[in-house]
Amino acid sequence: MTKISYDDANAGKADFEWTYNRLDPRAYFDVLGALDYAIPERAAPVFLRVFDAYATERHKDALTVIDLGCSYGINAAVLKYGRRMDELRAHYLSFDEDNTPPHDVLKADQKAFTEKEARRDLHIIGLDRAQFASSYGFWAGLLDDAIPENFEENDPSPQAAKAMAKCDLLISTGVVGYVTERTFQRIVACQPQDDLPWIASFVLRMFDYGPVAKVLEPHGYVTEKLAGRYFRQRRFAGAAEKAHVETLLHARGLDPEGLEGEGHYLAEFFLSRPKADAEAAPLTRIVPR
């Protein structure tokens, strides 16, 4: 199996960076929605099972969740408000890009996502280096707090460290590969070592989750993979992107036939927890195949 850096793996992906940090989510949903980007919705049933298992294990009625790579608060829209991805896309594309300023989109969201409608047992903190996007999620009412910081390059600010120290779970849907084990190491370093959060990650098969799992081990974590389950992230943007991913998978000793070969990025689910928690409630019991 060939070891491939995240940077080299990302080199062949279509570049949608320009949609990730705008004043509102319209371009994001326009471009990625056209490629059936829906991993937040496809991940939600697994996350909710994990949330329930954590709440049972730790005897908690309400949970604080950090969404790593939160962008505009999309996971929060799905998990807290029960929105579907096609609903969200239709909502944002109903605002004309040329004639509706971002402030009007924000005001509409502040009415659409009200505290009255949200799940009260989920407090979601968004973490993303994209400052405009994460701030939008907060001011729109999707996120309960936002941390617009880059932990790949910097240690958390005192304010961020304090907020993260209270978290029960860390979730992500496709951010591994854009961030590395450095970010996870810095997050876990903020946590009380006698009350470590569960880390629930959807990771594209083209990326190796091993470096993240390894950096968590000294803190007492064990990592389980949901074997035999694959979750569509989005369609490939074209033949070149598909060929690039298939080449990466072959280099990792993985077969895309019948999987990515059908035209979509696929993610797998990993759950990293303290050993005692994993032994008490194995992943196969939480999310049956």
C-alpha positions in Angstrom: 0.0 0.0 0.0 1.4 3.4 -1.0 1.4 6.2 1.5 -0.1 9.3 -0.1 -0.1 12.7 1.6 -3.4 14.6 2.0 -2.0 17.4 -0.2 -1.3 15.0 -3.1 -4.7 13.4 -2.7 -6.4 16.7 -2.8 -4.5 17.9 -5.9 -6.8 16.1 -8.2 -10.1 17.1 -6.6 -12.3 19.8 -8.2 -11.7 23.1 -6.5 -14.8 24.6 -4.9 -12.8 26.6 -2.3 -14.4 29.8 -3.6 -17.8 28.6 -2.3 -16.6 27.7 1.2 -16.2 31.2 2.7 -18.7 33.6 1.2 -21.2 36.0 3.0 -24.0 33.5 2.6 -24.4 29.8 1.5 -26.1 30.4 -1.9 -23.0 29.6 -4.1 -22.2 26.6 -1.9 -25.6 25.0 -2.4 -25.8 26.0 -6.1 -22.5 24.3 -7.0 -22.3 21.4 -4.6 -26.0 20.7 -4.7 -25.8 20.2 -8.4 -23.4 17.3 -7.7 -25.8 15.7 -5.1 -23.8 16.8 -2.2 -25.7 15.3 0.7 -23.3 13.7 3.2 -24.8 15.7 6.2 -28.2 14.1 5.6 -26.7 10.7 4.9 -24.6 10.9 8.1 -27.4 12.1 10.4 -28.9 8.7 11.3 -25.5 7.4 12.4 -24.7 10.6 14.3 -28.1 10.4 16.1 -27.5 6.8 17.2 -24.1 7.8 18.5 -25.5 10.8 20.3 -28.1 8.5 22.0 -25.4 6.0 23.0 -23.2 8.7 24.5 -26.1 10.2 26.4 -27.0 6.8 27.8 -23.4 5.9 28.7 -22.7 9.3 30.3 -26.2 9.8 31.8 -26.7 13.2 30.0 -30.0 14.8 28.9 -28.3 17.4 26.7 -25.1 17.3 24.6 -22.6 19.8 23.4 -21.2 18.8 20.0 -18.3 20.4 18.1 -18.8 20.3 14.3 -15.3 20.3 12.8 -15.4 21.9 9.4 -18.9 23.3 10.0 -19.0 25.6 7.0 -22.3 27.5 7.1 -23.8 25.2 9.8 -25.2 22.6 7.5 -24.9 19.7 9.9 -26.7 21.8 12.5 -29.5 22.5 10.1 -29.9 18.7 9.6 -29.4 17.5 13.1 -31.0 20.3 15.1 -33.8 21.3 12.7 -34.4 18.2 10.8 -33.9 19.8 7.4 -33.2 17.8 4.2 -30.5 18.8 1.9 -32.8 19.3 -1.1 -35.0 21.6 1.2 -31.9 23.7 2.1 -30.8 24.0 -1.5 -34.2 25.1 -2.7 -34.4 27.6 0.2 -31.1 29.2 -0.7 -31.5 29.2 -4.4 -34.9 31.0 -4.0 -32.9 34.1 -3.3 -31.6 35.8 -6.5 -27.9 36.1 -6.4 -27.8 39.5 -8.2 -30.8 41.2 -6.5 -30.8 39.9 -3.0 -28.0 41.1 -0.7 -26.5 38.6 1.8 -28.0 40.5 4.7 -31.5 39.7 3.4 -30.6 36.0 3.2 -29.3 36.2 6.8 -32.5 37.9 8.0 -34.6 35.2 6.3 -32.6 32.5 8.0 -33.0 34.1 11.4 -36.7 33.7 10.9 -36.5 30.2 9.4 -34.2 28.8 12.1 -35.7 29.8 15.4 -34.9 28.5 18.9 -38.5 27.4 19.3 -38.1 24.9 16.4 -34.6 23.6 17.4 -33.8 20.4 19.3 -33.1 21.7 22.8 -30.9 18.7 23.7 -28.2 19.6 21.1 -25.9 22.5 21.5 -23.7 22.7 18.4 -20.4 24.6 18.2 -19.1 25.2 14.7 -15.3 25.1 14.1 -14.0 26.2 10.8 -11.2 28.3 9.5 -13.7 29.8 7.0 -14.6 32.8 9.1 -17.4 34.2 7.0 -19.1 30.8 6.7 -18.9 29.8 10.4 -20.0 33.3 11.5 -22.9 33.1 9.1 -24.0 29.8 10.8 -23.9 31.4 14.2 -25.7 34.6 13.3 -28.3 32.7 11.3 -29.2 30.7 14.5 -28.0 27.4 13.2 -24.9 27.2 15.4 -24.9 27.9 19.1 -21.4 29.2 18.9 -18.7 29.5 16.3 -14.9 29.1 16.5 -13.4 30.6 13.3 -9.9 29.4 13.8 -7.3 27.3 12.0 -5.8 24.6 14.2 -3.6 23.2 11.4 -1.4 26.3 11.9 -2.2 27.6 15.3 -3.0 26.5 18.8 -6.6 27.3 20.0 -7.1 30.8 21.4 -8.0 30.8 25.2 -11.7 31.4 24.3 -11.7 28.5 21.9 -10.0 26.2 24.3 -12.5 27.0 27.0 -15.5 26.4 24.7 -14.1 23.1 23.5 -13.3 21.8 27.0 -17.1 21.5 27.6 -17.8 19.3 24.5 -19.2 15.8 24.6 -18.7 14.8 21.0 -16.7 16.0 18.0 -18.2 15.3 14.6 -17.1 15.8 11.0 -18.4 15.0 7.6 -15.6 15.0 5.0 -13.1 17.4 6.7 -10.4 14.8 7.2 -8.0 15.4 4.3 -8.5 19.1 4.5 -7.3 18.9 8.1 -4.8 16.5 9.5 -4.0 14.8 12.8 -2.6 18.2 14.0 -6.1 19.6 14.4 -7.4 16.6 16.3 -4.3 16.7 18.6 -4.9 20.3 19.4 -8.6 19.8 20.1 -8.0 16.8 22.4 -5.3 18.7 24.3 -8.0 21.1 25.4 -10.2 18.3 26.9 -10.3 17.1 30.5 -8.4 13.8 30.3 -10.9 12.1 32.7 -13.9 13.1 30.5 -12.8 12.8 26.9 -15.3 13.4 24.1 -16.3 10.8 21.5 -15.0 11.6 18.0 -17.3 10.6 15.2 -15.8 11.1 11.7 -17.1 10.4 8.2 -13.9 10.1 6.0 -13.6 9.7 2.3 -12.1 6.4 1.3 -9.4 8.2 -0.6 -7.9 9.5 2.7 -6.2 7.4 5.4 -7.8 7.9 8.8 -4.8 6.1 10.4 -2.8 9.2 11.3 -5.7 10.6 13.2 -6.5 7.4 15.0 -2.8 7.1 15.9 -2.5 10.5 17.4 -5.5 9.8 19.6 -4.1 6.6 21.0 -1.8 8.2 23.7 -4.9 9.8 25.1 -6.5 6.4 25.6 -8.7 6.3 22.5 -9.5 3.3 20.5 -11.0 3.6 17.0 -13.7 1.4 15.4 -14.8 1.5 11.8 -18.3 0.7 10.7 -17.3 -2.1 8.4 -19.2 -2.7 5.1 -21.1 0.6 5.1 -20.4 3.4 2.6 -22.0 6.8 2.5 -22.2 8.9 -0.7 -20.7 12.4 -0.3 -21.3 13.7 -3.9 -21.0 12.9 -7.5 -17.6 13.3 -9.2 -17.3 16.6 -11.1 -16.0 14.9 -14.1 -14.0 12.0 -15.6 -10.7 13.4 -14.5 -11.7 13.7 -10.9 -13.1 10.1 -11.0 -9.9 8.8 -12.5 -7.8 10.6 -9.9 -9.8 9.0 -7.0 -9.6 5.5 -8.5 -5.8 5.9 -8.9 -5.6 6.9 -5.2 -7.7 4.0 -4.1 -5.7 1.5 -6.1 -2.5 2.9 -4.5 -4.1 2.4 -1.1 -4.9 -1.2 -2.0 -8.6 -0.5 -2.2 -10.9 -1.6 -5.1 -13.3 1.1 -6.4 -15.3 -1.4 -8.5 -18.9 -1.2 -7.6 -18.2 1.7 -5.3 -16.5 4.9 -6.4 -16.5 3.3 -9.9 -20.2 4.1 -10.0 -19.5 7.8 -9.9 -19.5 9.1 -6.3 -17.1 9.9 -3.6 -17.8 7.5 -0.7 -17.1 8.0 3.0 -16.7 5.5 5.8 -17.6 6.1 9.4 -15.1 5.9 12.3 -15.8 6.3 16.0 -12.9 7.0 18.4 -13.6 6.7 22.1 -12.0 6.0 25.4 -11.4 2.2 25.6 -13.9 1.7 28.4 -16.7 3.3 26.5 -15.9 1.2 23.4 -16.0 -2.0 25.5 -19.3 -1.0 27.2 -21.1 -0.2 23.9 -19.4 -1.6 20.8 -20.0 0.3 17.5 -21.8 -2.7 16.0 -24.4 -2.5 18.8 -24.8 1.3 18.3 -25.2 1.2 14.5 -26.2 -2.3 13.4 -25.2 -3.3 9.9 
